[in-house]
Amino acid sequence: MITLVTGTTGQVGRRFVPRLIQQAQKDERVRVLVRDAARGEPLAALGAEVVVGDLRDEEALGKAVAGADAVVNVAAAFRGVPDEEAWAVNRDAAVALGRAAVSAGVRRFVQVSTGNVYGTGRGRPLTEDDESRPGGEMWGAYPESKAAAERELLALAGGMEVRIGRLPFVYGEGDPHLVNVMHWAAHWAPAQRLQMAHHADVAQGLTRLLYAPAVNGPVHNIADDAPVTTVELHQLNGVEVPADLYTRTDPDPWFGIMSNQKIRRDLGFRPIYPSIWTARDAGAL
């Protein structure tokens, strides 16, 4: 079995690939697509097969998927990129990769998506059956392009099975996201919550989606058990809580809160770090 992984030099990909390589059996190989050969060297040293090329290059995609049995598309463009780049990477390149995979006879395609595709809250934890409702403070080109990619990949013909893992806010193992989130959290209400998942649990969820012989529907949320509040984010980052924080109200208290019940029930997912406090106590931030 050959598994191609894209987006392997990003925050999620470079933590997922070493775990995938570590768990590989004797007859399994991990292939990575990178734009810069030098950035692929650490993964090659771990045993990955490196293909150099751009996700938006049709010829590179053909080389990357040749002989592959499965694809995990981690690649994404978000936070600060122009809208046209978000659409080009998150939708156009993802769908082009899906088509190339179908042509190459790939059997399984795992698309890494985001919980932001749900849009507005529902007054309860978001489930995989909830449709996308555009809106909310995080709506924009990133979730819109990811939602479009999901739809188009699921509509591909050719017998390839598409599975989708929707991620919340990802943190841990030195990822600067936990510090960077204060750019937004400084303006939130005190009890506003952020759904999270540690990199170890993201890797666990994606691995289960990759290897499970069958799934109950293509979409699964990958999330921990305990969303964290704005006040806690200040505490975790060692930042003093501003006095005016307590004067604010949360307009959508269920925004972004995701249920992990489906992946727990169907695929046996159990967060290694059920909450960020567990990760902190384990020295895994």
N, C-alpha and C positions, 0 to 999 in steps of 0.2 A: 504494500500500500504506500502510495506517495501522496503526501498532503502538501499543497501549496498554501503558503500564508503570505498575505500582503500587509502593508502597513507595519512592517516589522521593526522599524526604527523609531516609531512613536511610543508614547508612554505605555499604552496597553500592549502593543505588539512585542516590544523588546522584553517585556516581562512574561508574556505568554509563551513565546517560542522556546526559551530554555526549558520551561516546564514540559512542553510538548515533546521536545527531544528527549528529556530525561525519562519520560514514560513510554517512549517508542519501543516496540518489540523488535526482534531481529529482522523481521521481514517488512518493517515500516521505515520510511524515510521522510524527512521533512525538507521541503524546498522553500526558499524565501525569494521574493522579488524585491530588489532594492534599486534605487536610482544611482547610488554612489557605492562603488565596489568596496571602498575603504570602510564604509559603515556596515558592510556585510561581513567583514572579517571576524568580528567577535562571535557571530553566529556560526560562521564556517568553522571556527575553532572548536565549537561545541558539537559539530557534526552535521550542520545544515548544508544542503546543496544550495548554492547561491546563483541566482539568475539576475543579471544587471539589466535594468530597463525601466521605463516609465509606465505607470499604469494606464496612461492615456495613449500609449503607442501600440497599435494593433499588432505589429510584428513581435514586440516584446511579450504581449499577452499570449500569442501563439506559442512562443518558446516556453513561457512559464507554465502553461497548462498541459503541454505535450506529455502524454503518459501518466498524468496525474489521476488519482482516484477521487480526491476530495480537495475542496478549496475552502479556506477560511479567510474571508475578506475583512480585515481589520482596518484597512486604509480609510482615512477620513480627513476632511478639511473643515476646520471650525475655529472659532474664537479669533476674530481679527482679520480673517481673510476676506477678500472681496466676494460679493454674492456670486459672481460668475464663476469664480474658482470653486466655491462650495458646490454649485450645481455640476460643474465639470468633473469633480472628483467623486462627490457623494452619490450622484445619480448616473451621469453619463458613463464614467469609467467603470462603476460597479456593474451596470447593465452590460457594457461591452465585455467585461470580464466574464459575466454570466453566459453571454452568447458564445464566447470563445471556449468556455468550459463545456457547454453543450456540444459544440462541434468536435471537441477533443474526447468526448465520451466520459467526462467526469460524472460520477454517480451521485455525489453529495456536495452541496454548496451551503456553507454556513455564513450568513450575512450578519455582521455586527452592526447593530442599529442603536437607537437611543430612546429612552423613555420620553424624551421631549416630543416625540411624534404624537403622543396622546393629546397634546395641547392643553386645554383647560381641564380643571378638576371635575370630579363627578360626585363629590360628597362622600367618598369612600375610597379605599385603595383601588388603583387602576388595574384592570385585568386584561388579559390578552384578547378578550372578546370585544373590548371597547374600541369603537371606531375613532379615527383621528378627528379632533375638533380644533381647527386652527384658532390660535389665540393664546393669551397669557403672556407673561413678561419675558419668557424665553423663546417665543415664537419668532421665526425668521428663516433665512435661507438654509441654515443647517438642518433643523428638524423637517422643514418642508421638502428639502432635497432627499433626506433620508427616507421620509415617508413615500416619496415618489419611487425611490429605488426599490423599496420593499414591494410595492405594487407591481412594478415592471418585472422584477425578478420572479415573483410568484406566478406571473403570467407567461413565463417562458415555456415553450413547448420543447419536447425532445427527451423526456423521461428522466431528467435530472431532478433530484429531490432538493428543494430549497428549505433551509431551516434558518430562523431569525432569532438572534439573541438581543434583546433590548436592555441597554445598560443605563444605570442611574449615574450619579456623580461618583467617579472612580478615584480612589486615593491609595496611599500606602507605599512603603518601600522607597521613600525619598521622593515620590512624585510631588512636584511643586503645586499641584492643584489645591491641596489643603491650605496652603498659604494664599494662593491666588484668589480663592473663593471669597476672601475678606473684601475684595473689591466690590462685590455685590452684597455680601452679608452685612456690611456696615450700614446699609440702607433698609434692611429688612425689619419686620416686627419681631419682638423678642421670642415669641412662641412659634414663628414660622419654621417649618421643618424642611430638611433636605434629605432626600433618599440617597443612600450611599451603598457602595460595594467595594471591598478591598480587592486589590489586584489578584491576590491569591484566590479569591472567590470568583472573580471574573474568569480567570483561567480555568477554574473548576467547572463553571457553568458552560463555557465554550467547549471544553473537552468532552463533557457529557453530551452536548448537542452533536459534536463531531462523531462520537463513537456509538451512541445509542442505536440499536438496530431498528427501532421504531419510535415515533413520537406521536402524541395526541394533538395534532394540529401543528402548523409550522412555526408559530410564534411562542417564545418563552421570555418572561422577564427574569433578569439575573440581578438580585438585590439582596441586601442583608435584612435583618429582622427589626432594626430599630433606627428609624430616621432620627437625625440629630437636629436640635433646635439652634436658632441664631445665637442665643446666649451661650450654649455649649461650644459653638464654633469659636466664639471669642475666647472662651476659657482654654480650649485646646490649642489655640494659637498664641496664648499668653497675652492677649490684647484686652485692655480695660474696656468694659462695657460702657458706652457713652450714656449719660443720663437721659438724653432725649429718646433713646431706643425704646424705653418703656411707654412712650406716648403714642407709639405707632400701632396700627392694627393690620392684621393679615387679611387681604381681600379674598383670598382663595386658599383656606387652610389645607385642602386636599390636593393642591397643585403639585404634581410630580411624585406623589406618594404611590408606590407600586406594590402590588401583591406579588409575593414569591411562592404562593401556594401551589401553582401549577407545576413549576419545576421541582418543587419539593416532593409533590405527590407522584409525578410521572417519572422523574429521572433520579430521584433519591438525593437531590441537592440538599446539603446542610451547610450553612455558612461556617467556614473555619473561624471567621471573626464576625459573630452575630451583630456586634455593634462596634463603633469606632473606639469605644472605651476598652473593649476587649483587645483590640489591636494596639492601643496605646500601652496597656499594661503588659503586653507581650513584646513591646519594643519594635513593633512592626509598622510604625508610621513612616 
